[in-house]
């Protein structure tokens, strides 16, 4: 263990050692991370990123960990948690929020302000940084529909990128191509609407999620992107994999595009099930499924 690096990190921010990635993901899968760092300001973040570059240390920014499949092996680098970047404020119809904020909490804050636009995100268990990175969405809406601009750290500078510069497409953004760019905050544009109308819509969708998704078991949300030809869940149902299990990983009985950690699943269990589904769907329907869940440390 590099005690010299640990001492350098401690001068910049709060640091933990040997933290299981399984405790940082909603899937509850993943081996230990050697260091986890919690910077609390842009100054500390800049110092951290410069140190990691100087020392050639690999790193990964993790938010709520709701869309991650981490391998079971050790990550011999630094996990950066922006949990302390959790400030937000409203200016007129705009919401400016730092990347560590919960998008669910923000959707409820917007509702209280009589601002509509984030209802679709009121059930996504992710941070602002995570939903922006993935251009997450639901109910035929996505973050790119409401994001005005993104505040990023790149090339040792902080700057705003306009929506069109972020190259948003379905479950994708420019940040996939530039993992060294960090999302610090976003500016979201919302529309005025009656609070009761927003609340009723959010409540109806909450009930729908409770009825249709396995929220009582660890998962990474929807596993596969929806192909143009047919929704992923219909393809998985079509190959008869509802409730199918490999090791501790199981296709949900409730929603087949969810693979749940039924019983101490390993990363290999999960990936084996993913690959088997992809193979059978390709054989039977001639359609290629693509994972929506990000793989890390493989």
BAFI-3210 file (N, C-alpha, C; in Angstrom, 3 decimals, decimal comma, padded with zeros to 6 digits):
// residues 298
n [1|2|3|4|5|6|7|8|9|10|11|12|13|14|15|16|17|18|19|20|21|22|23|24|25|26|27|28|29|30|31|32|33|34|35|36|37|38|39|40|41|42|43|44|45|46|47|48|49|50|51|52|53|54|55|56|57|58|59|60|61|62|63|64|65|66|67|68|69|70|71|72|73|74|75|76|77|78|79|80|81|82|83|84|85|86|87|88|89|90|91|92|93|94|95|96|97|98|99|100|101|102|103|104|105|106|107|108|109|110|111|112|113|114|115|116|117|118|119|120|121|122|123|124|125|126|127|128|129|130|131|132|133|134|135|136|137|138|139|140|141|142|143|144|145|146|147|148|149|150|151|152|153|154|155|156|157|158|159|160|161|162|163|164|165|166|167|168|169|170|171|172|173|174|175|176|177|178|179|180|181|182|183|184|185|186|187|188|189|190|191|192|193|194|195|196|197|198|199|200|201|202|203|204|205|206|207|208|209|210|211|212|213|214|215|216|217|218|219|220|221|222|223|224|225|226|227|228|229|230|231|232|233|234|235|236|237|238|239|240|241|242|243|244|245|246|247|248|249|250|251|252|253|254|255|256|257|258|259|260|261|262|263|264|265|266|267|268|269|270|271|272|273|274|275|276|277|278|279|280|281|282|283|284|285|286|287|288|289|290|291|292|293|294|295|296|297|298]
n.u [000,834|000,522|001,678|002,719|001,286|-001,225|-000,855|-000,433|-002,910|-004,530|-003,916|-005,366|-008,086|-010,813|-010,135|-010,553|-009,535|-009,314|-012,102|-015,028|-016,277|-018,764|-020,256|-020,717|-022,378|-025,627|-026,182|-024,757|-022,350|-018,903|-015,341|-012,710|-011,847|-008,812|-008,342|-010,623|-011,800|-012,994|-013,447|-014,180|-014,517|-014,069|-011,469|-010,085|-010,699|-009,422|-006,748|-006,549|-006,953|-004,729|-002,684|-003,203|-002,722|000,000|001,107|000,363|-001,942|-004,664|-008,192|-011,651|-014,770|-017,513|-020,970|-024,063|-023,853|-025,673|-025,748|-023,759|-021,612|-019,337|-016,219|-015,116|-012,560|-009,740|-009,660|-007,011|-006,605|-007,898|-011,031|-013,246|-015,483|-018,146|-019,907|-020,016|-020,392|-023,032|-024,732|-027,484|-029,574|-032,298|-032,958|-035,210|-036,845|-034,870|-032,765|-029,871|-027,557|-025,235|-023,056|-023,195|-025,725|-028,858|-030,933|-033,543|-034,279|-033,995|-036,008|-038,276|-037,875|-038,071|-040,747|-042,003|-041,428|-043,120|-042,287|-041,999|-040,744|-038,853|-040,210|-040,061|-037,684|-038,013|-037,853|-035,387|-032,607|-030,108|-027,215|-026,860|-024,602|-024,301|-026,729|-026,499|-024,134|-024,965|-027,102|-029,628|-032,995|-036,635|-040,020|-040,151|-038,706|-035,659|-032,530|-031,257|-033,320|-033,916|-031,585|-029,675|-026,994|-023,688|-021,424|-018,061|-014,956|-012,072|-009,008|-007,552|-009,077|-012,040|-015,178|-018,154|-020,238|-022,342|-025,605|-025,747|-023,090|-022,548|-023,184|-025,440|-027,127|-029,259|-029,002|-026,352|-023,446|-021,049|-019,251|-018,734|-016,795|-014,773|-013,552|-011,942|-012,964|-014,715|-017,942|-019,260|-021,416|-024,831|-026,999|-030,372|-033,285|-036,577|-040,237|-043,001|-045,700|-048,793|-048,458|-049,949|-050,606|-048,088|-047,300|-049,279|-048,716|-046,131|-046,676|-048,377|-046,613|-044,770|-046,264|-046,630|-043,997|-043,494|-045,220|-044,240|-041,462|-038,577|-037,988|-037,275|-034,984|-031,393|-030,174|-029,111|-030,813|-032,455|-031,080|-030,484|-030,309|-033,106|-033,787|-034,505|-036,344|-037,905|-039,012|-036,592|-037,423|-039,454|-038,058|-036,437|-038,355|-039,364|-037,444|-037,836|-036,743|-037,576|-037,166|-034,970|-031,821|-028,365|-025,927|-025,855|-027,199|-030,175|-032,755|-035,270|-038,484|-040,464|-039,845|-038,349|-036,165|-034,532|-031,826|-031,384|-029,591|-029,830|-028,813|-026,028|-024,594|-021,936|-019,788|-019,139|-021,238|-023,370|-022,512|-022,274|-024,937|-025,956|-024,528|-025,488|-028,186|-027,945|-026,826|-028,855|-031,026|-030,015|-029,759|-032,434|-033,986|-032,440|-031,462|-029,373|-028,565|-027,621|-025,728|-026,940|-025,956|-022,948|-019,741|-017,082|-013,655|-012,789]
n.v [-001,190|002,231|004,395|006,925|008,188|008,131|009,928|012,282|012,561|012,935|015,516|017,012|016,233|014,450|011,031|007,534|004,117|000,997|000,355|-001,426|-001,652|-002,631|-001,464|000,972|000,925|000,448|-002,086|-003,668|-005,032|-005,700|-005,390|-004,331|-000,832|000,867|003,515|006,015|009,176|012,300|015,200|018,622|021,048|023,149|023,971|022,034|019,843|020,456|020,438|017,741|016,433|017,310|016,164|013,407|013,221|013,925|011,782|009,677|008,123|005,933|006,742|007,032|008,555|008,302|008,451|008,018|005,423|003,917|002,823|001,027|-001,721|-003,209|-004,936|-007,900|-007,710|-006,004|-002,438|-000,657|002,115|005,459|006,260|008,827|010,645|012,835|013,639|015,765|017,908|019,309|021,498|023,590|025,865|028,074|030,162|032,189|030,395|028,568|025,933|025,512|023,117|021,228|018,425|016,326|016,266|014,637|013,520|012,783|014,087|016,723|016,853|016,862|019,210|021,050|020,653|021,715|024,357|024,929|024,243|022,610|019,728|017,985|015,765|013,234|012,275|011,687|009,213|008,143|006,739|008,384|010,560|014,059|014,380|011,762|011,248|013,147|012,445|009,955|010,772|010,192|008,886|008,646|007,658|008,644|010,977|012,811|013,818|015,603|017,049|019,001|020,148|023,061|023,880|022,636|022,548|022,012|020,306|020,367|019,758|021,007|023,228|025,071|025,258|026,289|024,245|024,416|022,982|021,845|021,353|019,138|016,832|015,084|012,021|009,116|007,778|008,613|010,744|013,386|012,995|010,329|009,833|011,315|010,597|011,858|014,346|016,120|016,307|019,014|020,669|021,442|023,398|023,676|024,038|024,835|024,739|026,782|025,534|024,341|023,362|021,207|019,775|018,894|017,383|015,353|013,990|013,020|011,350|009,421|008,202|007,223|005,216|003,559|002,719|001,308|-000,805|-002,051|-002,430|-004,088|-002,918|-003,674|-005,147|-005,410|-003,776|-002,599|-000,982|-000,587|-002,927|-003,246|-001,209|000,027|-001,461|-000,221|-001,826|-003,300|-003,261|-003,908|-005,553|-007,129|-008,716|-010,183|-011,510|-012,966|-014,927|-016,488|-015,916|-014,827|-014,682|-016,337|-017,651|-017,233|-018,324|-016,025|-014,022|-012,823|-012,715|-010,417|-011,285|-009,473|-007,306|-007,800|-006,542|-005,902|-007,067|-008,687|-008,685|-011,416|-013,219|-012,734|-012,221|-012,462|-010,373|-011,752|-013,608|-011,897|-010,783|-013,077|-013,833|-011,625|-011,888|-014,317|-013,768|-011,807|-013,369|-015,300|-013,679|-012,514|-014,805|-015,653|-013,410|-011,855|-009,422|-007,077|-006,655|-004,035|-003,182|-000,970|-000,432|000,592|-000,837|-001,350|-001,411|-003,843]
n.w [000,000|-000,834|001,229|001,082|-000,978|000,210|002,362|000,926|-000,336|001,893|002,661|000,977|000,924|002,575|003,133|002,520|002,987|001,213|000,532|-000,113|-003,397|-003,689|-001,701|-002,705|-004,834|-006,292|-007,085|-005,420|-005,849|-006,348|-006,043|-003,672|-003,401|-003,528|-002,590|-001,484|-002,114|-000,892|-002,011|-001,085|-002,323|-005,268|-005,412|-003,901|-005,491|-007,913|-007,028|-006,309|-008,805|-010,222|-008,716|-009,085|-011,797|-011,929|-010,505|-012,037|-011,444|-011,670|-011,811|-010,768|-010,987|-008,918|-008,436|-007,174|-007,837|-009,328|-011,833|-012,414|-013,068|-011,336|-011,381|-009,576|-008,694|-007,125|-007,250|-008,124|-007,620|-007,349|-006,121|-006,706|-004,883|-005,159|-003,218|-001,440|-003,030|-003,144|-003,344|-004,348|-006,209|-007,090|-009,851|-011,027|-013,463|-013,666|-012,507|-010,733|-010,033|-008,123|-008,895|-007,050|-006,005|-005,317|-007,895|-007,541|-005,137|-006,026|-007,963|-006,387|-004,949|-007,034|-007,716|-005,411|-005,858|-007,857|-010,410|-013,433|-015,220|-014,334|-013,548|-014,742|-013,779|-011,152|-010,003|-010,405|-009,072|-008,693|-008,984|-009,881|-011,502|-012,492|-013,932|-015,890|-017,226|-018,304|-019,786|-018,733|-018,558|-018,659|-019,330|-021,950|-021,863|-021,297|-019,724|-021,423|-022,486|-020,665|-019,720|-019,752|-019,707|-018,861|-016,202|-016,236|-015,442|-017,148|-018,798|-016,774|-016,159|-015,264|-016,772|-018,615|-020,614|-023,397|-023,992|-026,622|-027,110|-025,661|-026,935|-026,664|-026,917|-027,170|-024,049|-023,828|-023,871|-024,542|-022,553|-022,243|-024,134|-023,152|-020,459|-018,648|-018,224|-015,823|-014,465|-012,880|-012,190|-013,156|-015,222|-015,270|-017,155|-016,411|-016,436|-015,460|-013,508|-012,023|-008,614|-007,561|-009,853|-010,761|-008,540|-008,510|-010,907|-010,375|-008,204|-009,349|-011,074|-009,273|-008,003|-010,168|-010,667|-008,291|-008,629|-010,903|-010,904|-009,481|-006,767|-004,274|-004,232|-004,736|-007,615|-010,881|-012,172|-015,370|-017,557|-020,299|-023,254|-025,125|-028,160|-031,507|-032,813|-030,970|-027,541|-024,960|-022,823|-023,922|-025,704|-023,967|-022,464|-024,549|-025,031|-022,925|-020,374|-017,981|-014,568|-014,744|-013,684|-012,872|-010,798|-008,187|-009,493|-010,996|-013,444|-013,132|-011,892|-011,922|-013,601|-016,532|-017,689|-015,689|-013,848|-010,915|-007,808|-006,365|-004,494|-003,029|-005,452|-007,838|-009,856|-012,128|-012,281|-012,934|-015,390|-016,943|-017,180|-018,553|-021,004|-021,928|-022,362|-024,375|-026,429|-026,976|-027,697|-029,986|-031,604|-031,823|-032,573|-034,207|-033,362|-031,844|-028,508|-026,298|-023,484|-021,027|-018,627|-017,091|-017,329|-015,054|-014,108|-015,233]
ca.u [000,000|001,322|001,384|003,094|000,132|-002,293|-000,550|-000,658|-004,360|-005,101|-003,708|-006,309|-009,494|-011,087|-009,750|-010,734|-008,765|-009,869|-013,560|-015,633|-017,127|-020,127|-020,971|-020,893|-023,240|-026,961|-026,185|-024,060|-021,336|-017,642|-014,214|-012,298|-011,124|-007,683|-008,570|-011,834|-011,520|-014,189|-013,136|-015,340|-014,529|-013,423|-010,032|-009,598|-010,828|-008,345|-005,501|-006,606|-006,769|-003,334|-001,876|-003,398|-002,043|001,456|001,499|-000,166|-002,837|-005,995|-009,265|-013,024|-015,766|-018,737|-022,028|-024,874|-023,501|-026,888|-025,665|-022,406|-021,263|-017,909|-015,665|-014,868|-011,154|-009,401|-009,342|-005,764|-006,556|-008,651|-012,423|-013,594|-016,899|-018,486|-021,064|-020,023|-020,821|-024,487|-025,469|-028,352|-030,409|-033,189|-032,968|-036,358|-037,244|-033,673|-032,209|-028,438|-027,317|-023,937|-023,160|-023,466|-027,138|-029,761|-031,902|-034,874|-034,513|-034,169|-037,316|-039,264|-037,656|-038,642|-042,199|-042,402|-041,292|-044,061|-041,526|-042,184|-039,718|-038,059|-041,070|-039,598|-036,493|-038,335|-037,636|-034,066|-031,764|-028,783|-026,776|-026,926|-023,495|-024,571|-027,811|-026,005|-023,186|-025,696|-028,315|-030,650|-034,360|-037,790|-041,285|-039,864|-038,002|-034,297|-031,894|-030,925|-034,503|-034,036|-030,277|-029,267|-025,541|-023,002|-020,175|-017,136|-013,519|-011,327|-007,718|-007,177|-009,867|-013,480|-015,897|-019,511|-020,515|-023,750|-026,269|-025,385|-021,697|-022,457|-023,420|-026,385|-027,987|-029,901|-028,147|-024,964|-023,015|-019,646|-018,426|-018,301|-015,575|-013,772|-013,727|-011,141|-013,744|-015,580|-019,164|-019,273|-022,766|-025,648|-028,068|-031,559|-034,388|-037,881|-041,402|-043,964|-046,918|-049,393|-047,809|-050,802|-050,499|-046,771|-047,311|-050,127|-048,004|-045,043|-047,246|-048,876|-045,443|-044,193|-047,062|-046,361|-042,684|-043,628|-045,948|-043,628|-040,020|-038,155|-037,285|-036,906|-033,770|-030,304|-030,089|-028,508|-031,848|-032,588|-029,778|-030,246|-030,960|-034,202|-033,543|-035,582|-037,335|-038,764|-038,460|-035,705|-038,119|-040,202|-037,087|-036,010|-039,514|-039,523|-036,529|-038,244|-035,761|-038,145|-036,839|-033,801|-030,772|-027,005|-025,346|-026,722|-027,827|-031,433|-033,652|-036,410|-039,829|-041,349|-039,466|-037,274|-034,978|-033,759|-031,168|-031,243|-028,633|-030,756|-028,153|-024,572|-024,119|-020,636|-019,799|-019,113|-022,615|-024,170|-022,076|-022,605|-026,363|-026,074|-024,026|-026,381|-029,378|-027,570|-026,628|-030,130|-031,834|-029,428|-030,091|-033,872|-034,613|-031,467|-031,347|-028,266|-028,821|-026,456|-025,887|-027,062|-025,143|-021,524|-018,789|-015,930|-012,556|-012,743]
ca.v [000,000|003,434|005,311|008,267|008,725|008,339|011,166|013,399|012,695|013,446|016,959|017,650|015,916|013,256|009,817|006,211|003,077|-000,358|000,406|-002,274|-000,996|-003,140|-000,537|002,242|000,698|-000,064|-003,518|-004,308|-005,909|-005,034|-005,583|-003,150|000,292|001,152|004,806|006,766|010,555|013,147|016,631|019,418|022,331|023,100|024,112|020,706|018,947|020,804|019,929|016,283|015,995|017,579|015,146|012,115|013,298|013,897|010,460|008,679|007,251|005,802|007,196|006,892|009,323|007,531|009,190|007,097|004,055|003,196|002,307|000,487|-003,112|-003,253|-006,285|-008,356|-007,547|-004,734|-001,281|-000,138|003,535|006,364|006,572|010,190|010,826|014,253|013,753|017,074|018,893|019,078|022,764|023,912|027,049|028,419|031,529|032,183|029,033|027,741|025,256|025,237|022,080|020,561|017,052|015,363|016,315|013,571|014,018|012,578|015,195|017,952|016,847|017,257|020,634|021,772|020,565|022,680|025,696|025,062|024,152|021,312|019,309|016,898|014,694|011,952|011,855|011,594|007,857|007,669|006,822|008,759|011,936|014,955|014,037|010,482|011,328|013,966|011,588|008,917|011,333|009,283|009,294|007,771|008,193|009,333|012,237|012,587|015,003|016,559|017,875|020,082|020,748|024,236|023,856|021,781|023,105|020,882|020,470|019,686|020,382|021,804|024,459|024,952|026,045|025,864|023,742|024,511|021,694|021,290|020,927|017,900|015,703|014,157|011,130|008,154|007,225|008,905|012,138|013,570|012,613|008,946|009,887|012,082|010,245|012,746|015,553|015,913|017,118|019,687|021,188|021,645|024,402|023,017|024,979|024,247|025,548|026,971|024,715|024,218|022,367|020,010|019,031|018,240|016,372|014,231|013,229|012,309|010,295|008,343|007,480|006,490|004,002|002,708|002,106|000,332|-001,957|-002,689|-002,604|-004,810|-001,918|-004,255|-005,953|-004,664|-003,855|-001,423|-000,425|-001,262|-003,446|-003,073|-000,145|-000,462|-001,375|000,428|-002,788|-003,848|-003,008|-004,969|-006,498|-008,079|-009,659|-011,075|-012,370|-013,846|-016,078|-017,264|-015,759|-014,243|-015,484|-017,192|-017,312|-017,780|-017,984|-015,158|-013,006|-013,353|-011,846|-010,132|-011,771|-008,306|-006,514|-008,641|-005,769|-005,734|-008,243|-008,367|-009,429|-012,224|-013,868|-012,574|-012,394|-011,917|-009,652|-012,769|-014,119|-010,884|-010,654|-014,329|-013,772|-010,617|-012,420|-015,392|-013,098|-011,181|-014,428|-015,914|-012,678|-012,398|-016,020|-015,797|-012,227|-011,144|-008,065|-006,962|-005,887|-003,328|-002,854|000,421|-000,388|000,796|-001,765|-000,652|-002,174|-005,200]
ca.w [000,000|-000,994|002,324|000,657|-001,702|001,199|003,087|-000,002|-000,516|003,144|002,734|000,059|001,199|003,384|002,398|003,126|002,315|001,083|000,643|-001,149|-004,396|-003,481|-000,804|-003,425|-005,988|-005,954|-007,394|-004,295|-006,403|-006,654|-005,144|-002,903|-004,000|-002,638|-001,937|-001,821|-001,728|-000,844|-002,044|-000,674|-003,025|-006,574|-005,169|-003,504|-006,650|-008,837|-006,443|-006,403|-010,182|-010,592|-008,038|-009,754|-013,098|-011,671|-010,006|-012,989|-010,676|-012,272|-010,926|-011,245|-010,241|-008,682|-007,757|-006,374|-008,237|-009,718|-013,195|-012,489|-012,808|-010,998|-011,290|-008,205|-008,324|-006,488|-008,078|-007,552|-007,904|-006,482|-006,409|-006,299|-004,556|-005,100|-002,328|-000,775|-004,026|-003,069|-003,283|-005,485|-006,001|-008,192|-010,368|-011,926|-013,849|-013,810|-011,342|-010,827|-009,028|-008,199|-009,386|-005,996|-005,587|-005,750|-008,876|-006,953|-004,201|-006,809|-008,627|-005,376|-004,674|-008,173|-007,556|-004,374|-006,439|-008,965|-011,648|-014,079|-016,175|-013,758|-013,055|-015,274|-013,043|-009,724|-009,503|-010,823|-007,865|-009,172|-008,749|-011,043|-012,389|-013,134|-014,928|-016,993|-017,942|-019,042|-020,385|-018,215|-018,860|-018,413|-019,841|-023,215|-021,592|-020,820|-019,159|-022,487|-022,747|-019,679|-019,410|-020,515|-019,814|-017,886|-015,689|-016,259|-015,210|-018,211|-019,116|-015,602|-016,144|-015,058|-017,781|-018,955|-021,956|-023,781|-024,244|-027,931|-027,073|-024,868|-027,849|-026,054|-027,690|-026,281|-022,988|-024,192|-023,913|-024,894|-021,400|-022,455|-024,940|-022,397|-019,047|-017,794|-017,968|-014,664|-014,392|-011,579|-011,934|-014,350|-015,204|-015,805|-017,407|-016,095|-016,795|-014,375|-013,556|-010,680|-007,743|-007,440|-011,110|-010,762|-007,478|-008,922|-011,926|-009,713|-007,367|-010,213|-011,591|-008,146|-007,846|-011,326|-010,437|-007,209|-009,146|-012,069|-010,792|-008,275|-005,966|-002,985|-004,383|-005,362|-009,072|-011,511|-013,038|-016,664|-017,973|-021,732|-024,004|-025,951|-029,605|-032,260|-033,290|-029,928|-026,205|-024,466|-021,945|-024,749|-026,250|-022,875|-022,212|-025,711|-024,941|-021,751|-019,298|-016,767|-013,402|-014,990|-012,718|-012,907|-009,495|-007,384|-010,346|-011,521|-014,209|-012,258|-012,250|-011,988|-014,774|-017,042|-018,073|-014,462|-013,283|-009,499|-006,989|-005,568|-003,352|-003,054|-006,828|-008,219|-011,130|-013,185|-012,393|-013,619|-016,777|-017,637|-017,480|-019,614|-022,272|-022,378|-022,894|-025,651|-027,433|-027,344|-028,406|-031,335|-032,354|-032,061|-033,174|-035,050|-032,804|-030,890|-027,295|-025,771|-022,068|-020,586|-017,402|-017,358|-016,711|-014,498|-013,489|-015,787]
c.u [000,875|000,960|001,734|001,934|-001,012|-002,083|-000,784|-002,156|-005,009|-004,945|-004,753|-007,760|-009,596|-010,810|-010,095|-009,920|-009,530|-011,374|-014,172|-016,490|-018,576|-020,935|-021,259|-021,788|-024,580|-027,080|-025,533|-023,082|-020,060|-016,582|-013,795|-011,632|-010,031|-007,873|-009,909|-011,661|-012,777|-013,802|-014,381|-015,393|-013,862|-011,906|-009,418|-009,648|-009,714|-007,003|-005,425|-006,308|-005,341|-002,395|-001,983|-002,708|-000,529|001,934|001,059|-001,029|-004,180|-007,074|-010,621|-013,935|-017,029|-019,736|-022,797|-024,613|-024,671|-026,817|-024,309|-022,353|-019,758|-017,438|-015,392|-013,416|-010,899|-009,174|-008,140|-005,582|-007,389|-010,086|-012,705|-015,097|-017,174|-019,729|-021,173|-020,316|-022,342|-025,292|-026,354|-029,127|-031,223|-033,005|-034,083|-036,797|-036,050|-033,233|-030,734|-028,103|-025,950|-024,127|-023,473|-024,896|-027,900|-030,782|-033,336|-035,217|-034,750|-035,521|-038,411|-039,108|-038,245|-040,161|-042,693|-042,316|-042,304|-043,367|-041,564|-041,052|-038,889|-038,922|-040,573|-038,436|-036,767|-038,189|-036,276|-033,098|-030,323|-028,474|-026,946|-025,806|-023,754|-025,631|-027,400|-025,050|-023,923|-026,818|-029,499|-032,048|-035,382|-039,008|-041,067|-039,295|-036,598|-033,692|-031,579|-032,105|-034,580|-032,706|-029,996|-027,761|-024,948|-021,669|-019,186|-015,723|-012,828|-010,055|-007,308|-007,867|-011,332|-014,187|-017,276|-019,548|-022,007|-024,311|-025,779|-023,933|-021,522|-022,758|-024,327|-027,104|-028,585|-028,875|-026,652|-024,709|-021,551|-018,719|-018,010|-016,968|-014,437|-013,930|-012,906|-011,837|-014,696|-016,771|-019,270|-020,671|-023,518|-026,626|-029,248|-032,670|-035,732|-039,000|-042,364|-045,205|-047,488|-048,731|-048,627|-050,703|-049,185|-046,758|-048,117|-049,426|-046,879|-045,562|-047,754|-047,715|-044,737|-044,933|-046,790|-045,013|-042,771|-044,268|-045,153|-042,135|-039,641|-037,331|-036,826|-035,615|-032,674|-030,278|-029,375|-029,524|-031,949|-031,213|-029,472|-030,956|-032,082|-033,853|-034,729|-036,701|-038,355|-038,168|-037,649|-036,458|-038,904|-039,267|-036,665|-037,141|-039,661|-038,600|-036,794|-037,344|-036,300|-037,864|-035,625|-032,629|-029,448|-026,329|-026,325|-027,418|-029,066|-032,186|-034,910|-037,713|-040,760|-041,101|-038,212|-036,064|-034,178|-033,123|-030,846|-030,171|-029,454|-030,079|-026,638|-023,994|-022,724|-020,802|-019,835|-020,491|-023,449|-023,806|-022,373|-024,075|-026,626|-025,678|-024,908|-027,654|-029,077|-027,449|-027,946|-031,047|-031,324|-029,815|-031,561|-034,477|-033,706|-031,368|-030,230|-028,683|-027,518|-026,719|-025,979|-026,185|-023,663|-020,690|-017,564|-014,959|-012,547|-011,404]
c.v [001,248|004,454|006,748|008,934|009,028|009,652|012,383|013,645|013,317|014,957|017,716|017,450|014,723|012,012|008,577|005,208|001,756|-000,404|-000,459|-001,455|-001,460|-002,232|000,790|002,104|000,124|-001,549|-004,337|-005,384|-005,094|-005,274|-004,292|-002,089|000,702|002,466|005,384|008,166|011,400|014,627|017,452|020,788|022,168|023,241|022,756|019,738|019,210|020,255|018,409|015,809|016,228|016,540|013,802|012,086|013,191|012,496|009,322|007,644|007,146|006,228|006,973|007,739|008,474|008,406|008,257|005,637|003,237|002,581|001,654|-001,016|-003,162|-004,702|-006,635|-008,145|-006,170|-003,649|-000,586|001,339|004,310|006,505|007,968|010,257|012,321|014,486|015,135|018,218|018,790|020,361|022,923|025,189|027,318|029,889|031,595|030,755|028,095|027,163|024,999|024,287|021,456|019,067|016,018|015,344|015,098|014,147|013,808|013,738|016,493|018,007|017,255|018,724|021,488|021,784|021,598|024,118|025,946|025,047|022,736|021,023|018,152|015,748|013,321|011,387|011,587|010,190|007,295|007,837|007,172|010,208|012,754|014,635|012,762|010,562|012,178|013,155|010,596|009,476|010,433|009,806|008,254|008,452|009,076|010,733|011,908|013,910|016,051|017,464|019,082|020,768|021,917|024,197|023,037|022,433|021,955|021,312|019,679|020,472|021,387|023,173|024,117|025,824|025,442|025,364|023,896|023,116|021,058|020,839|019,577|016,648|014,637|013,338|010,147|007,507|007,463|010,401|012,193|013,082|011,141|008,902|010,604|011,799|011,108|014,089|015,267|016,859|017,691|020,166|021,274|022,792|023,799|024,044|024,271|025,217|025,637|026,114|024,643|023,092|021,084|019,133|018,247|017,101|015,146|013,357|012,400|011,156|009,133|007,525|006,706|005,163|003,017|001,996|001,018|-000,956|-002,743|-002,968|-003,282|-003,915|-002,457|-005,074|-005,130|-004,874|-002,610|-000,750|-001,225|-001,668|-003,110|-001,836|-000,759|-000,331|-000,698|-000,554|-003,194|-003,512|-004,203|-006,000|-007,532|-009,137|-010,672|-012,029|-013,409|-015,050|-016,890|-017,107|-015,051|-015,178|-016,382|-016,708|-017,983|-017,347|-017,151|-014,068|-013,586|-012,297|-011,654|-010,721|-010,597|-007,470|-007,155|-007,865|-005,351|-007,081|-007,905|-009,239|-010,214|-012,801|-013,814|-012,830|-011,815|-011,148|-010,637|-013,401|-013,179|-010,834|-011,919|-014,334|-012,762|-011,200|-013,526|-014,801|-012,491|-012,227|-015,000|-014,952|-012,511|-013,599|-016,051|-014,624|-011,469|-009,668|-008,067|-006,090|-005,253|-002,927|-001,345|000,641|-000,279|-000,249|-000,990|-001,634|-003,625|-005,403]
c.w [000,000|000,085|001,971|-000,084|-000,733|001,951|002,206|-000,206|000,715|003,284|001,912|000,476|002,147|002,542|003,219|002,328|002,291|001,333|-000,455|-002,114|-004,258|-002,556|-001,493|-004,645|-005,541|-006,242|-006,283|-004,774|-006,619|-005,595|-004,462|-003,774|-003,024|-001,882|-002,406|-001,251|-001,867|-000,846|-001,707|-001,336|-004,380|-006,427|-004,813|-004,687|-007,659|-008,328|-006,553|-007,818|-010,655|-009,958|-008,753|-011,110|-012,914|-011,294|-010,934|-012,280|-011,392|-011,284|-011,584|-010,368|-010,130|-007,927|-006,836|-006,754|-008,736|-011,108|-013,453|-012,216|-012,595|-010,943|-009,823|-007,770|-007,711|-007,538|-007,446|-007,885|-006,908|-006,989|-005,868|-006,079|-004,400|-004,239|-001,684|-001,739|-004,144|-002,915|-004,513|-005,164|-007,265|-008,565|-011,404|-012,196|-014,029|-012,466|-011,606|-009,691|-009,230|-008,425|-008,317|-005,517|-006,096|-006,730|-008,374|-006,025|-004,962|-007,487|-007,652|-004,984|-005,794|-008,091|-006,554|-004,870|-007,555|-010,311|-012,199|-015,057|-015,674|-013,230|-013,515|-014,460|-011,569|-009,148|-009,885|-009,653|-008,199|-008,821|-010,028|-012,026|-013,165|-014,214|-016,121|-017,862|-018,845|-019,908|-020,026|-018,521|-018,481|-019,017|-021,073|-023,027|-021,105|-020,355|-020,225|-022,842|-021,819|-019,351|-020,347|-020,758|-018,677|-017,511|-015,520|-015,861|-016,294|-018,505|-018,049|-015,576|-015,870|-016,093|-018,053|-020,396|-022,234|-024,074|-025,539|-027,992|-026,371|-025,683|-027,229|-027,117|-026,687|-025,354|-023,267|-024,146|-024,305|-023,784|-021,456|-023,206|-024,219|-020,898|-018,093|-017,561|-016,809|-014,710|-012,979|-011,208|-013,254|-014,126|-015,951|-015,984|-017,244|-016,479|-015,617|-014,602|-012,149|-009,876|-007,677|-008,691|-011,173|-009,745|-007,892|-009,957|-011,300|-008,868|-008,213|-010,769|-010,487|-007,946|-008,981|-011,162|-009,376|-007,710|-010,188|-011,943|-009,475|-007,342|-004,611|-003,049|-005,067|-006,873|-009,584|-012,424|-014,324|-017,168|-019,428|-022,281|-024,836|-027,429|-030,302|-032,589|-032,231|-028,564|-025,704|-023,638|-022,760|-025,337|-025,189|-022,492|-023,321|-025,687|-023,663|-020,547|-018,058|-015,580|-013,573|-014,134|-013,048|-011,611|-008,682|-008,167|-011,018|-012,317|-013,371|-012,791|-012,529|-013,238|-015,363|-017,570|-016,840|-014,119|-011,838|-008,852|-005,972|-004,328|-003,509|-004,444|-006,996|-009,531|-012,296|-013,377|-013,259|-015,101|-017,580|-018,053|-018,600|-020,965|-022,825|-022,991|-024,264|-026,755|-027,920|-028,096|-029,841|-032,190|-032,753|-032,834|-034,142|-034,663|-031,776|-029,702|-026,811|-024,327|-021,854|-019,358|-017,781|-016,629|-016,232|-013,856|-013,948|-016,488]
res [x|x|x|x|x|x|x|x|x|x|x|x|x|x|x|x|x|x|x|x|x|x|x|x|x|x|x|x|x|x|x|x|x|x|x|x|x|x|x|x|x|x|x|x|x|x|x|x|x|x|x|x|x|x|x|x|x|x|x|x|x|x|x|x|x|x|x|x|x|x|x|x|x|x|x|x|x|x|x|x|x|x|x|x|x|x|x|x|x|x|x|x|x|x|x|x|x|x|x|x|x|x|x|x|x|x|x|x|x|x|x|x|x|x|x|x|x|x|x|x|x|x|x|x|x|x|x|x|x|x|x|x|x|x|x|x|x|x|x|x|x|x|x|x|x|x|x|x|x|x|x|x|x|x|x|x|x|x|x|x|x|x|x|x|x|x|x|x|x|x|x|x|x|x|x|x|x|x|x|x|x|x|x|x|x|x|x|x|x|x|x|x|x|x|x|x|x|x|x|x|x|x|x|x|x|x|x|x|x|x|x|x|x|x|x|x|x|x|x|x|x|x|x|x|x|x|x|x|x|x|x|x|x|x|x|x|x|x|x|x|x|x|x|x|x|x|x|x|x|x|x|x|x|x|x|x|x|x|x|x|x|x|x|x|x|x|x|x|x|x|x|x|x|x|x|x|x|x|x|x|x|x|x|x|x|x|x|x|x|x|x|x|x|x|x|x|x|x]
***
